[in-house]
Amino acid sequence: MLFLKNKKHELTSQWIKCSSCGIAIYKSEFSENLNICPKCNFQHRMSSQDRIVMLVDKGSFREIDKYLFSEDPLGFGEEYSEKLLSDMRKTNLSDAVMTGTAKIGGIKIALGVMDFFFRGGSMGSVVGEKLTRLFELSIAQKIPTIAVTASGGARMQEGVFALMQMAKTTSLVNKMQKTGVPYIVVLTDPTTGGVSASFASLGDITIAESKAIIGFSGARVIEQTIRQKLPADFQSSESLLKHGFADAVVSRKELRETLIKVLGFFKK
Protein backbone atom coordinates (compact mmCIF):
# COMPACT_ATOMS: atom_id res chain seq x y z
CA MET A 1 0.00 0.00 0.00
CA LEU A 2 1.34 3.46 -0.91
CA PHE A 3 1.09 6.48 1.34
CA LEU A 4 1.50 10.10 0.29
CA LYS A 5 4.44 11.57 2.16
CA ASN A 6 2.54 14.58 3.51
CA LYS A 7 -0.27 12.34 4.72
CA LYS A 8 1.91 9.84 6.57
CA HIS A 9 1.45 11.26 10.06
CA GLU A 10 -2.29 11.68 9.61
CA LEU A 11 -2.72 8.06 8.51
CA THR A 12 -0.39 6.40 11.03
CA SER A 13 -1.80 8.48 13.90
CA GLN A 14 -5.11 6.66 13.44
CA TRP A 15 -3.53 3.35 14.44
CA ILE A 16 -1.90 1.93 17.55
CA LYS A 17 0.39 -1.07 17.87
CA CYS A 18 -0.37 -3.72 20.49
CA SER A 19 2.63 -3.93 22.81
CA SER A 20 1.94 -7.63 23.40
CA CYS A 21 1.23 -9.25 20.01
CA GLY A 22 2.31 -6.38 17.73
CA ILE A 23 -0.79 -6.07 15.55
CA ALA A 24 -2.01 -2.65 14.38
CA ILE A 25 -5.35 -1.61 15.85
CA TYR A 26 -7.56 1.20 14.61
CA LYS A 27 -7.59 3.80 17.44
CA SER A 28 -11.36 4.19 17.57
CA GLU A 29 -11.79 0.41 17.80
CA PHE A 30 -9.09 0.27 20.49
CA SER A 31 -10.86 2.94 22.55
CA GLU A 32 -14.29 1.35 22.17
CA ASN A 33 -12.81 -1.96 23.33
CA LEU A 34 -11.51 -0.33 26.57
CA ASN A 35 -7.88 -0.36 25.39
CA ILE A 36 -7.93 -4.15 25.03
CA CYS A 37 -6.28 -5.80 22.03
CA PRO A 38 -8.98 -7.60 19.97
CA LYS A 39 -6.50 -10.36 19.01
CA CYS A 40 -4.59 -11.29 22.18
CA ASN A 41 -6.83 -9.59 24.82
CA PHE A 42 -3.87 -7.71 26.30
CA GLN A 43 -5.15 -4.90 28.52
CA HIS A 44 -3.20 -1.72 27.78
CA ARG A 45 -2.97 1.05 30.36
CA MET A 46 -5.78 3.60 30.58
CA SER A 47 -5.89 7.26 31.52
CA SER A 48 -7.72 8.16 34.71
CA GLN A 49 -10.36 10.03 32.70
CA ASP A 50 -11.10 6.98 30.52
CA ARG A 51 -11.27 4.74 33.56
CA ILE A 52 -13.77 7.01 35.29
CA VAL A 53 -15.99 7.06 32.19
CA MET A 54 -15.77 3.26 32.06
CA LEU A 55 -16.69 2.72 35.73
CA VAL A 56 -19.19 5.31 36.92
CA ASP A 57 -22.81 6.08 36.08
CA LYS A 58 -22.89 8.52 33.19
CA GLY A 59 -22.43 12.16 34.24
CA SER A 60 -22.19 11.34 37.96
CA PHE A 61 -18.51 12.12 38.61
CA ARG A 62 -17.79 15.34 40.51
CA GLU A 63 -14.07 16.10 40.82
CA ILE A 64 -12.61 17.56 44.02
CA ASP A 65 -9.24 19.20 44.76
CA LYS A 66 -8.58 19.65 41.06
CA TYR A 67 -6.16 22.55 41.52
CA LEU A 68 -3.59 21.05 43.87
CA PHE A 69 -0.28 21.18 42.00
CA SER A 70 3.10 19.58 42.66
CA GLU A 71 6.14 21.75 43.34
CA ASP A 72 9.85 21.04 43.66
CA PRO A 73 10.45 20.86 47.46
CA LEU A 74 13.98 19.44 47.16
CA GLY A 75 15.14 21.87 44.48
CA PHE A 76 15.67 19.41 41.62
CA GLY A 77 15.55 22.42 39.33
CA GLU A 78 14.16 23.55 36.01
CA GLU A 79 14.30 20.16 34.29
CA TYR A 80 11.97 18.53 36.83
CA SER A 81 9.61 21.52 36.81
CA GLU A 82 9.41 21.33 33.02
CA LYS A 83 8.59 17.60 33.21
CA LEU A 84 5.73 18.34 35.60
CA LEU A 85 4.38 21.02 33.28
CA SER A 86 4.74 18.71 30.29
CA ASP A 87 2.75 15.98 32.04
CA MET A 88 0.09 18.47 33.09
CA ARG A 89 -0.39 19.48 29.46
CA LYS A 90 -0.22 15.90 28.15
CA THR A 91 -2.70 14.41 30.63
CA ASN A 92 -4.83 17.47 31.50
CA LEU A 93 -4.25 16.60 35.16
CA SER A 94 -2.71 18.54 38.04
CA ASP A 95 -1.02 15.37 39.34
CA ALA A 96 -1.10 11.58 39.18
CA VAL A 97 -4.54 11.02 40.71
CA MET A 98 -8.10 12.22 40.09
CA THR A 99 -10.43 12.27 43.09
CA GLY A 100 -14.10 12.98 43.51
CA THR A 101 -17.55 11.58 44.18
CA ALA A 102 -19.60 9.52 41.76
CA LYS A 103 -22.27 6.84 41.53
CA ILE A 104 -21.75 3.26 40.44
CA GLY A 105 -24.96 1.30 39.96
CA GLY A 106 -26.80 4.16 41.67
CA ILE A 107 -24.66 3.93 44.83
CA LYS A 108 -22.74 7.06 45.83
CA ILE A 109 -19.01 6.55 46.36
CA ALA A 110 -15.77 8.44 46.91
CA LEU A 111 -13.44 7.63 44.02
CA GLY A 112 -9.69 8.02 43.53
CA VAL A 113 -8.15 6.94 40.22
CA MET A 114 -4.40 7.04 39.68
CA ASP A 115 -2.88 7.81 36.28
CA PHE A 116 0.37 6.14 35.18
CA PHE A 117 0.78 8.67 32.36
CA PHE A 118 1.60 11.43 34.89
CA ARG A 119 5.16 10.83 36.13
CA GLY A 120 4.59 7.07 36.13
CA GLY A 121 1.74 7.43 38.62
CA SER A 122 4.31 8.29 41.29
CA MET A 123 2.97 9.33 44.69
CA GLY A 124 4.21 12.64 45.96
CA SER A 125 2.75 15.18 48.39
CA VAL A 126 -0.18 16.12 46.14
CA VAL A 127 -1.25 12.53 45.45
CA GLY A 128 -1.06 11.73 49.17
CA GLU A 129 -2.96 14.88 50.13
CA LYS A 130 -5.71 14.33 47.55
CA LEU A 131 -6.23 10.74 48.67
CA THR A 132 -6.20 11.75 52.34
CA ARG A 133 -8.87 14.37 51.70
CA LEU A 134 -10.88 11.81 49.74
CA PHE A 135 -10.74 9.33 52.62
CA GLU A 136 -11.78 12.08 55.06
CA LEU A 137 -14.75 12.94 52.83
CA SER A 138 -15.68 9.26 52.71
CA ILE A 139 -15.71 9.10 56.52
CA ALA A 140 -17.67 12.36 56.89
CA GLN A 141 -20.34 11.34 54.37
CA LYS A 142 -20.28 7.63 55.33
CA ILE A 143 -19.92 6.52 51.72
CA PRO A 144 -17.67 3.71 50.38
CA THR A 145 -14.29 4.57 48.87
CA ILE A 146 -12.92 2.94 45.74
CA ALA A 147 -9.22 3.48 44.99
CA VAL A 148 -7.97 2.47 41.54
CA THR A 149 -4.18 2.19 41.64
CA ALA A 150 -1.55 2.50 38.89
CA SER A 151 1.89 3.55 40.08
CA GLY A 152 5.62 3.04 39.97
CA GLY A 153 5.81 3.99 43.67
CA ALA A 154 6.80 7.04 45.71
CA ARG A 155 8.10 10.08 43.77
CA MET A 156 11.86 10.13 44.12
CA GLN A 157 12.11 13.88 43.44
CA GLU A 158 10.23 14.54 46.70
CA GLY A 159 12.29 12.20 48.88
CA VAL A 160 11.01 11.87 52.44
CA PHE A 161 8.00 14.10 51.63
CA ALA A 162 6.82 11.37 49.25
CA LEU A 163 7.56 8.58 51.72
CA MET A 164 5.48 10.42 54.34
CA GLN A 165 2.41 9.88 52.17
CA MET A 166 2.60 6.13 52.80
CA ALA A 167 2.02 6.64 56.54
CA LYS A 168 -0.45 9.45 55.95
CA THR A 169 -2.75 7.51 53.63
CA THR A 170 -2.44 4.34 55.71
CA SER A 171 -3.55 6.15 58.87
CA LEU A 172 -6.70 7.37 57.11
CA VAL A 173 -7.47 3.89 55.77
CA ASN A 174 -7.21 2.61 59.37
CA LYS A 175 -9.62 5.35 60.46
CA MET A 176 -12.07 4.37 57.70
CA GLN A 177 -11.98 0.76 58.83
CA LYS A 178 -12.56 1.72 62.49
CA THR A 179 -15.62 3.78 61.50
CA GLY A 180 -17.01 0.98 59.32
CA VAL A 181 -16.69 2.79 55.97
CA PRO A 182 -16.13 0.22 53.17
CA TYR A 183 -12.81 0.54 51.34
CA ILE A 184 -12.39 -1.22 47.98
CA VAL A 185 -9.11 -1.31 46.07
CA VAL A 186 -8.75 -2.03 42.35
CA LEU A 187 -5.16 -2.93 41.46
CA THR A 188 -4.18 -2.24 37.84
CA ASP A 189 -0.95 -2.53 35.89
CA PRO A 190 1.44 -1.60 37.42
CA THR A 191 0.96 -1.13 41.16
CA THR A 192 4.41 -1.12 42.75
CA GLY A 193 6.70 0.51 45.30
CA GLY A 194 5.36 2.74 48.06
CA VAL A 195 1.79 2.65 46.76
CA SER A 196 1.67 -1.15 46.92
CA ALA A 197 3.21 -0.98 50.42
CA SER A 198 0.57 1.41 51.79
CA PHE A 199 -3.05 2.19 50.94
CA ALA A 200 -3.18 -0.16 47.91
CA SER A 201 -2.75 -3.25 50.09
CA LEU A 202 -5.30 -2.40 52.78
CA GLY A 203 -8.67 -2.82 51.09
CA ASP A 204 -11.60 -4.55 52.75
CA ILE A 205 -12.05 -6.01 49.27
CA THR A 206 -9.14 -6.15 46.81
CA ILE A 207 -9.85 -6.67 43.12
CA ALA A 208 -7.08 -6.92 40.54
CA GLU A 209 -7.28 -6.56 36.78
CA SER A 210 -6.03 -9.70 35.08
CA LYS A 211 -2.33 -9.95 34.20
CA ALA A 212 -1.38 -6.77 36.11
CA ILE A 213 2.10 -6.39 37.64
CA ILE A 214 1.74 -5.88 41.39
CA GLY A 215 4.57 -5.85 43.93
CA PHE A 216 7.06 -3.76 45.85
CA SER A 217 10.47 -4.17 44.20
CA GLY A 218 11.15 -5.23 40.61
CA ALA A 219 11.46 -8.93 39.78
CA ARG A 220 14.94 -8.48 38.32
CA VAL A 221 16.19 -6.74 41.47
CA ILE A 222 14.77 -9.52 43.64
CA GLU A 223 16.35 -12.24 41.51
CA GLN A 224 19.74 -10.54 41.72
CA THR A 225 19.38 -10.14 45.49
CA ILE A 226 18.30 -13.68 46.39
CA ARG A 227 20.20 -15.31 43.48
CA GLN A 228 17.24 -17.50 42.57
CA LYS A 229 15.00 -17.78 39.53
CA LEU A 230 11.50 -16.50 40.24
CA PRO A 231 8.28 -18.20 39.02
CA ALA A 232 6.95 -17.08 35.64
CA ASP A 233 3.79 -15.59 37.21
CA PHE A 234 5.68 -13.77 39.98
CA GLN A 235 4.05 -10.42 40.92
CA SER A 236 1.07 -11.06 38.65
CA SER A 237 -2.57 -10.56 39.66
CA GLU A 238 -3.12 -14.27 39.31
CA SER A 239 -0.24 -15.01 41.69
CA LEU A 240 -1.68 -12.57 44.26
CA LEU A 241 -5.03 -14.34 44.09
CA LYS A 242 -3.39 -17.74 44.48
CA HIS A 243 -1.52 -16.62 47.61
CA GLY A 244 -4.46 -14.82 49.23
CA PHE A 245 -3.45 -11.20 48.62
CA ALA A 246 -6.41 -10.46 46.30
CA ASP A 247 -10.07 -11.42 46.57
CA ALA A 248 -10.75 -11.55 42.84
CA VAL A 249 -9.06 -11.16 39.46
CA VAL A 250 -11.35 -9.80 36.78
CA SER A 251 -11.20 -8.73 33.17
CA ARG A 252 -11.56 -5.01 32.56
CA LYS A 253 -14.87 -5.58 30.77
CA GLU A 254 -16.27 -7.20 33.92
CA LEU A 255 -14.91 -4.63 36.39
CA ARG A 256 -17.89 -2.26 36.59
CA GLU A 257 -20.39 -5.10 37.14
CA THR A 258 -18.10 -6.65 39.76
CA LEU A 259 -17.93 -3.35 41.66
CA ILE A 260 -21.72 -2.98 41.52
CA LYS A 261 -22.06 -6.43 43.12
CA VAL A 262 -19.50 -5.62 45.83
CA LEU A 263 -21.10 -2.26 46.62
CA GLY A 264 -24.50 -3.95 46.77
CA PHE A 265 -23.12 -6.44 49.30
CA PHE A 266 -21.89 -3.62 51.58
CA LYS A 267 -25.18 -1.73 51.16
CA LYS A 268 -27.10 -4.75 52.46
N, C-alpha and C positions, 0 to 999 in steps of 0.2 A: 504494500500500500504506500502511495506517495503522499507526502505532506508538503504544503507550501511553507517555505522557510519562515515567513512572517506570521504564519498561523500556528507554528509549532507549540508555543507556550499555551495558547488558548486551547488547543486540542488535548495536549498532555495533562493540562490542569484539570480536566474533567475526569481523570482516572486516578486510581490509587492502587499501589501494589501491596498485596498481602505479605506481611513480614514473615509468615509461617510457610505458605506453600508457593508464594511468588506469582500467583496469577494477578492479572489486571482486573480491577473491579470499577465499574462506573460509579462515580462518587454519589450520585443520587440514590442508586441502589444500595450502596454501602451504608448510607445514612438511614435509609428506610429500614434496613435490616439490623439497626442498632449497632453498627460498626462490627458486625460479625461477617467473616468470610463465607460466602455461599457455597464454596467448595469444601474447605477443610474445617469449617465452624470455629476457626480461631477468633477469640474475642479481643479485638484491638481496644486500646485505651480510649476513654471517652472524656470529653470536657465536663466540668461540673454543671454547666448550663444544660447540656444534652441529657445528662443523667437525671437532672431535676424534672425536665420535660417528660422523660421516660417513666419516672416513678410516681409523680404526684397527680392528683385530680387536676384537670385542665383549669388553668387560671387561678389556682389556689395558693401559689407560693408568694409569700411576702418577705422580701429580704430585709435583714436587720444588720446594723453596723457595717454598712457598705463602704463607708469612707474612712476606715482605719487603714493607714498605710505604713508599710515597713520603712525604717530608716537604716542608718549605718552606725550602730552604737559603738562598734569597735574600731571605726575609722579605716575600713578597708579601702576607701577612696572612690575616685570617680568611676573606675571600671565597674565596680559592684553596683553603684548607684545607677549607672547606665543599663546594666542587666536587669535591674528591678523595673526601670521605666520601660524597657523593651518588652518584658513579660506582661506588664500592665496593658500595653498597647495590643500585644498579640492575643491575650486572653480576655481582655475587657474585664479584668478583675483587679481588685486592690491588693490581694494576696492569695495564698494557695488554698483558701477555703471559702465557700459561700455558706452563709447561715441564714436561717429564717424560720417562719412557720408555714405550714401547708396542711393539706388534707390528703390522706391516702385511703381510698375506699370510704370516704366520708368521715374519717376519724382525724381529728386535729392532732398534729404532731409538731415537735421542734426538730428541725432538720439541718444537719451540717454535712456538706459534701466537699471533699478535698479534690484538688485539681493538680494532677501530675505535670501538666503543661506549664505551671507557674513554679519555676525554680525546683523542678522535680518533686513538687508537693512537699517541700521541706517545711518543717514546723519551727517557726521563729516566734517572736513575741506577739505579733499580730494574730497568727493562727491560734496560739494558745489563748489569747485574750478573747477572741471571737467565740471559740468553743466554750470557754468558761462562762461567758455571758449567756450563751445559748443554754448551757446546763442550768444556770441560775433561773433563766426564764421558764425552763421546763419544770423546775421545782415550784416556782411561784404560781404557775398556771395549772400545775398538776396534770401535765400532758406528757405522753411518751416522747423520748428522744430517739432519733435514728441518726447514727453517724456512719457515713460512707467514706471509707479510708482509701487513700492512694498516695503513697509517700516514700521517699528515699530515706526519711529519718529527720533528725534535728538539723536545723540550718547552721552549718559550720561557721558562716560569717557573723553569727551572733553569739558564738561561744556559750558561756555559762547562762546567758540570758535565754538561749534556746533550750538548754537542758532544764532550766527552771520550769518550763512549760509542762514537762513530764509530770512533775510533782503537783503542779497547779491543777492540771486537768484531772489527774487521778483523784485528788482530794474532792473535787466536785462530783465525780462519778460515785465516790463513796457516800457523799451526802445524798445524792439521788437515791441510791440503794437503801439508805437508812430511812428515807421518807417514803419509800414504796413507789417511786416513779419508775416506770419501765424504761430500760435502756437497751436498745438493739443496735448491734454493730454489723455493718456489711463490709467485709474485707474484699478489696479488689486489687488487681495487679498494678504495681507491687505495693505491699504494705510491709515496710522494713524499718530497722533502726529504732530511734526513740519513740516513734508513733506506735510501732508494734509492741514496745516495752512499756506502754502507758495506757492511755484510754482505749486503744484499739483492742486490747486483750481483756477487757473487763465487762463485756456485755452480759446482761441477763440471758440474752439469746445472741449467738454469734452465727451469722450466715456468711459463707464465702462464695464468691463467683468461681465457677469451675476453672481449673488450670491456672489459678493466680499464684504468684510468688509471694510467700508470706514468711517472715522470719526476722531475726535481729541482724546478724552479721551475714555477709555473703558466703555462698557455698564454697567458693574457691579459697577464701580466707580460712574457713573452718577446716577444709581438707589439708591445707598447708600447715595449720596449727596442730591438728591431731595426727597428721601423717596417715590418714586412712581414707579409703574411697567411700564416698557417701552414696546412699541409695539413689536410684534414678529419679524417684518422686520426692526427694528431699525438699522441704520447704514449699511443697505444693499444697493447694487447698485440700486435695484428696488425702494427702498424708496427715494434715491437721485433723481431718474428720476421723481418720483411722485411729489416731492416738488420743482422741477425746478433747481436742482444743477447738473444735467447731461443732455446732449442732446440726448444720446442714450445708451441703454444697449444691448450688443450683445454677442452672444456665441463666444467662442474662434475660432471656425472653420470659423466664418464669419468675423473675425476681419480684416484680410488682405484686403478682398474685400471692406469692409466698409471704410478703410483708403484710398484705391485707389479712391473711389467715392468722399470722402471729399477733397483729394488733387486735384482731377480733377475740383472740384467746385472752389477752390481757384485759380487754374491755369487759368480758364476762366475769 
